[in-house]
Amino acid sequence: MSTNPEHDPEAQAPGQDSPDAGAPGETELAAVQAQLQDAREAQLRALAEMENVRKRAQRDVEAAHRFAVERFAADMVEVRDTLELGLAAAGAAPEAAKFVEGSQATLRMIDKAFERAGLAVVDPVGQSFNPDFHEAIMTQPTADQPVGSVLAVVQKGFTLNGRLLRPARVVIARGPDPAN
């Protein structure tokens, strides 16, 4: 008597005449298992895609919240520029002292509001030129500063939550001109 149930005729399941008789059922079972595996893989792909869409939508919403004020911020930057120009034009004239004092207080309030909104000033005097945040409008020969450094800021730049809103317009140092 055999101890292996596959070769033991008494150990076969009822209704099964011989090992060859189950071959069509095994083929169907293999086909169903393959379909099941395909369905599981399709389900996993669909779940992964849904998760990707959810994450992408969440990033888009976060970006929309962070940068929703971008157009308004750009307009307010122009207002701040004008206020600074007015202060510079008033200078130290004694008759403009009250105007200057009020304008300086307004400028401080604007700067605090900018800070709360995530707006930061880009004022790179003395730093190396960075084309990601600065716009060179001219170069100037100098022996006092390293070549490629920012000598002067013509117009300050601004970032909104780390993203460039307006580049700083700058004058860049270049090597001294050779004697003619």
C-alpha positions as CSV (number, residue, x, y, z in Angstrom):
1,M,0.0,0.0,0.0
2,S,1.3,3.4,-1.0
3,T,1.7,6.2,1.6
4,N,1.5,8.9,-1.1
5,P,-2.2,10.1,-1.3
6,E,-1.7,11.1,-5.0
7,H,-1.0,7.6,-6.0
8,D,-3.2,5.8,-3.6
9,P,-6.6,5.0,-5.3
10,E,-8.4,4.9,-2.0
11,A,-7.2,8.3,-1.0
12,Q,-8.8,10.0,-4.0
13,A,-11.7,12.3,-3.4
14,P,-15.2,10.9,-4.1
15,G,-16.4,11.5,-7.7
16,Q,-12.9,11.5,-9.1
17,D,-12.2,8.4,-11.1
18,S,-8.5,9.0,-11.9
19,P,-5.9,11.7,-11.8
20,D,-6.5,12.3,-15.6
21,A,-10.2,13.0,-15.0
22,G,-9.4,16.2,-13.0
23,A,-7.3,17.8,-15.7
24,P,-10.1,19.9,-17.3
25,G,-11.1,21.1,-13.8
26,E,-7.5,22.0,-13.0
27,T,-7.2,24.0,-16.3
28,E,-10.4,25.9,-15.3
29,L,-9.0,26.5,-11.8
30,A,-5.7,27.8,-13.2
31,A,-7.7,30.1,-15.6
32,V,-9.8,31.4,-12.7
33,Q,-6.7,31.9,-10.5
34,A,-5.0,33.8,-13.4
35,Q,-8.1,36.1,-13.7
36,L,-8.1,36.6,-9.9
37,Q,-4.4,37.5,-10.0
38,D,-5.1,40.0,-12.9
39,A,-8.0,41.5,-11.0
40,R,-5.9,41.9,-7.8
41,E,-3.1,43.6,-9.9
42,A,-5.7,45.9,-11.5
43,Q,-7.2,46.7,-8.1
44,L,-3.7,47.5,-6.7
45,R,-2.9,49.7,-9.7
46,A,-6.3,51.5,-9.3
47,L,-5.7,52.1,-5.6
48,A,-2.2,53.4,-6.3
49,E,-3.5,55.7,-9.0
50,M,-6.3,57.0,-6.6
51,E,-3.7,57.6,-4.0
52,N,-1.5,59.6,-6.5
53,V,-4.5,61.6,-7.6
54,R,-5.4,62.3,-3.9
55,K,-1.8,63.4,-3.1
56,R,-1.6,65.6,-6.3
57,A,-5.0,67.3,-5.5
58,Q,-3.8,67.9,-1.9
59,R,-0.5,69.5,-3.2
60,D,-2.6,71.6,-5.6
61,V,-4.9,72.8,-2.9
62,E,-1.9,73.6,-0.6
63,A,-0.2,75.5,-3.4
64,A,-3.5,77.4,-4.1
65,H,-3.7,78.4,-0.5
66,R,-0.1,79.5,-0.3
67,F,-0.1,81.5,-3.5
68,A,-3.7,82.7,-3.8
69,V,-2.6,86.2,-2.9
70,E,0.1,86.3,-5.5
71,R,-1.6,88.9,-7.8
72,F,-2.7,91.0,-4.8
73,A,0.9,90.8,-3.4
74,A,2.4,92.0,-6.7
75,D,0.1,95.0,-6.6
76,M,1.0,95.7,-3.0
77,V,4.7,95.5,-3.8
78,E,4.2,98.4,-6.2
79,V,2.4,100.4,-3.4
80,R,5.4,99.7,-1.1
81,D,7.8,100.8,-3.8
82,T,5.9,104.1,-4.2
83,L,5.9,104.7,-0.5
84,E,9.6,104.2,-0.3
85,L,10.2,106.6,-3.2
86,G,8.0,109.2,-1.5
87,L,10.1,108.8,1.7
88,A,13.3,109.2,-0.2
89,A,12.0,112.3,-2.0
90,A,10.9,113.9,1.2
91,G,14.4,113.5,2.6
92,A,15.1,115.4,5.7
93,A,13.2,118.6,4.9
94,P,11.9,120.0,8.2
95,E,8.4,120.9,6.7
96,A,8.0,117.2,5.7
97,A,8.9,115.8,9.1
98,K,5.3,114.8,10.0
99,F,4.7,113.3,6.5
100,V,8.0,111.3,6.8
101,E,7.1,110.0,10.3
102,G,3.6,108.9,9.1
103,S,5.0,107.3,6.0
104,Q,7.6,105.4,7.9
105,A,4.9,104.1,10.3
106,T,2.8,103.0,7.3
107,L,5.9,101.3,5.7
108,R,6.5,99.4,9.0
109,M,2.8,98.2,9.0
110,I,3.1,97.1,5.4
111,D,6.3,95.2,6.1
112,K,4.6,93.4,9.1
113,A,1.6,92.5,6.9
114,F,4.0,91.2,4.2
115,E,5.8,89.1,6.8
116,R,2.5,87.5,8.0
117,A,1.5,86.8,4.4
118,G,4.8,85.1,3.5
119,L,6.3,88.0,1.5
120,A,10.0,88.6,1.9
121,V,12.2,91.3,0.5
122,V,15.1,90.4,-1.7
123,D,17.8,93.0,-1.1
124,P,21.1,91.4,-2.2
125,V,23.7,94.3,-1.8
126,G,27.1,92.7,-1.3
127,Q,26.0,89.2,-2.2
128,S,26.9,87.2,-5.2
129,F,24.7,87.6,-8.2
130,N,22.1,84.8,-8.4
131,P,20.1,84.7,-11.6
132,D,17.3,82.9,-9.9
133,F,16.5,85.9,-7.7
134,H,18.3,88.8,-9.3
135,E,18.0,90.6,-12.7
136,A,21.2,92.3,-13.8
137,I,20.4,95.6,-15.4
138,M,24.0,96.8,-15.8
139,T,27.6,96.1,-14.8
140,Q,30.0,98.5,-13.3
141,P,33.8,98.3,-13.1
142,T,35.2,98.2,-9.6
143,A,38.3,97.1,-7.8
144,D,36.6,97.3,-4.4
145,Q,34.1,94.4,-4.7
146,P,34.5,90.9,-6.0
147,V,33.6,90.3,-9.7
148,G,30.0,89.1,-9.9
149,S,28.8,90.6,-6.6
150,V,25.9,93.0,-6.3
151,L,27.0,96.6,-6.1
152,A,23.6,98.3,-5.9
153,V,20.0,97.4,-5.9
154,V,17.9,99.5,-8.3
155,Q,14.6,97.9,-7.3
156,K,14.2,95.4,-4.5
157,G,12.8,91.9,-5.3
158,F,10.2,89.9,-3.4
159,T,9.5,86.2,-2.7
160,L,6.1,84.8,-1.7
161,N,6.5,81.7,0.5
162,G,9.9,81.1,-1.0
163,R,8.8,81.5,-4.6
164,L,10.1,84.4,-6.6
165,L,7.4,87.1,-7.0
166,R,9.7,89.8,-8.5
167,P,13.5,89.6,-9.1
168,A,15.7,92.3,-7.5
169,R,17.0,94.6,-10.3
170,V,20.7,95.0,-9.6
171,V,24.0,96.5,-10.7
172,I,26.8,93.9,-10.9
173,A,30.5,94.3,-10.2
174,R,32.9,93.6,-13.0
175,G,36.7,93.8,-13.1
176,P,38.2,97.2,-13.5
177,D,38.6,98.5,-17.1
178,P,42.1,98.1,-18.4
179,A,44.0,101.4,-18.8
180,N,43.6,102.9,-22.2
